Amino acid sequence: MDTRKGPMNDIRQIMAVLAILFLFGCAIQKPARSVIQTEETAEAYLNRGVTYSQKGEFGRAISSYNKAIELNPKFAVAYLDRGYTYSKLGEDERAISDYNKAIEINPRYAMAFNNRGFAYRKKGDFDRAISDYSKAIEMNPGYAVAYYNRGRAYYLKGEYDKSWEDIKKAQDLGYKIPPKFLDDLRKDSRREN
């Protein structure tokens, strides 16, 4: 350490403090730059899409999912969520197409099978819906919503015994069945459970 006194030593000390402050400032700025970069990731666009969808801003949601897919064409969740948004808009063919793509990317994606089954059920294609719900259940035996959805499809086909089996299983797994549906099932099947 330089113990000399004088203007040169003072300048060296000031320069050392400035260098430390500069380096400290750069260290603080690096995270800020990474935050800006993450705003342009597929995951960030997916999250925006989910937020827009929850607000009912479906056009903006679809635009965000499109950008997520553009950035990562193998992003199965983005296809799933865009499909869900299309389904909310009544665009079931587009929804099915997105669910197909999600399943192509991840053939074990139980939620994609469940959601595609829901789109088929909305179209009145109960057999395909039941097939998709069954695949979702095969992949995830604890998937209560898939049991409920399959039970609804069986109900719509008039297969009340199978409907009751799935509804009971969904309840056993903790799913709360809408009372109106239970009332309809009881009335149409002429049984209590």
N, C-alpha and C positions, 0 to 999 in steps of 0.2 A: 504494500500500500504506500502511496506517495504521501509523505508527511510534509512536503514542502508547502509553504504558504505562498499565496500570490495569485494574480489574475489567471494564470494558465491552469492552476489546479482548480480554481472555481469553475472555469469553463469546462474542464474535464468532468467535474461532478455534475454540472448542469446537463452536459451531453449524455452522461450515463443515465441520469434520471429520465431525460427525454427518450432515450432508446428503450428504456424499460416501459415507459408509458406507451410508446409506439407499439411495442410487441404486445403489451397487454391489450391495447385497443384492437389490434389485429385478431387476437384470440377471441375477443368478445364478438367481433364481426363475423367470424366464421360460422357460428350457428345460425346467424341471421341469413346468411347466404344459403345454407342448406334448407332452411324453412322455405325460402322462396323457390328453391328447386323442387321440394316435395309437393308444392302446390300444382305442379305440372305432371304428377305421376298418375298412372291409371287408378291407383287406389284413391287418390284425392278426388278424381273425377267421379269414381263410384260413390264415394261418400257424399259428394254434392248431389248426385242423382238421387240417392236415398232421401236426402233432406228435402229436395224439391218434390219428390213423390209423396212424402209424408204431408207436405203442405198443399198437395193437390195441384201442383204446377207440373203437370205431366209432360208438356212440351219441353220444358227446361230440363226435366229429369231425363228424357230420352236423349236430348242433345248431350248431356253429361255422360250418359252411358255410351253413346256413340264415340265420344272422345276417349273414354276409358278403353273401349275395344280397339280404337285406332292405335292407341299407344301400346296395347297388349292384346293382340288378337286371340290369345289362348286364355283369356281371363274369363273362366266359366261363370263366376259370380256376376260379372257384368252382363253376360247374356241372360242369366237367370232373372236378374232384377229388371232388365229392360223388357224381358218377356212378361214379367209380372205387371209392369206398367202398361204394356200393350193390352194385357188382359183386362186391366181396370178400365181401359178406353173402349173395350168391346172388340178389339182387333185380335180375335182369337187365332186366326191363321198366322199372323206375325208373332204372336206369343208362342205358338207351337213351334214355329221355325227357330225362335231363340232358345226354347227349351231343348230342341233337337241338337242345336249347336253346343249347348252346355253339356249335354249327355255325350256327344261326340268327343268333347275335350276331356270329360271325366265320366266314364261309363258307370261309376259307382256313386253318382251324385243323387242320393235319395230325394232330396228336395226338388230337384229338376224333374224327376219322375212324378212326384206328387203334384207339382204345379202343372205339368203337362196333362196329367190325369184330370185336374180341375178344368183345364181349358177344353178337353174332350167332353167332359160332363156338361159343360155349358152349351156345347154344340149338340148335345143329345146323343153322343157316341158313347154310350154307357159301357159297352164291352171293352173298348180301348181304354177308357178311364179306369175300369176295374183292373185291367192288366197292368197299367202304370202304377196304380196304388199298390198292387200286389208286389211289384218289383221294389217299390220304395220300402215296403214292410219287410221284404226278404233281406234288403240291405241293412235295415235298421228296425229290428223287431220291437223296439220301444217307441216307435214313431206314432204317437197317439193320434195326431191330426190325420195321418194317412188311413188309420183304421176308421176314424170318423168319416172321412171323405169316401172311403170305399163303402161304408155302411149307407151313406146317402145315395150312392150310385145303385147299390142293390135295392134300396127302397124305391128309387125311381123306376127300376126294372120290375118291381112287384115281387121281388125275392125277399120277403120279409124275414124269414128265419135267418138267412145269411146277414141281413141288415142288423138284426138283433145281436147276432154273434159279434159283429164288428163294433157295434155301439157299446156293448158290455165291455169289450176289450179296451176300447178308448177310455171308458169310464174307469176301468181298473188301472189304467196308466195315468189317471189324474186329469183327463180332459173333461171339461164341463160341457155337456151336451146342451144345446139350446132347448129350453122347455117346449117351445112351439114345435120343434121337430119331434121331440119325444111324444107329445100329444098326438101329432099326425101319425106317427108310427104305431102308437097304441090303437088309435081309431081304425086305421087301414088294415092292420094285421089282426085286429080283434083279439089282442092279448095285452097283458100288462108289462111283460118283459121276457 
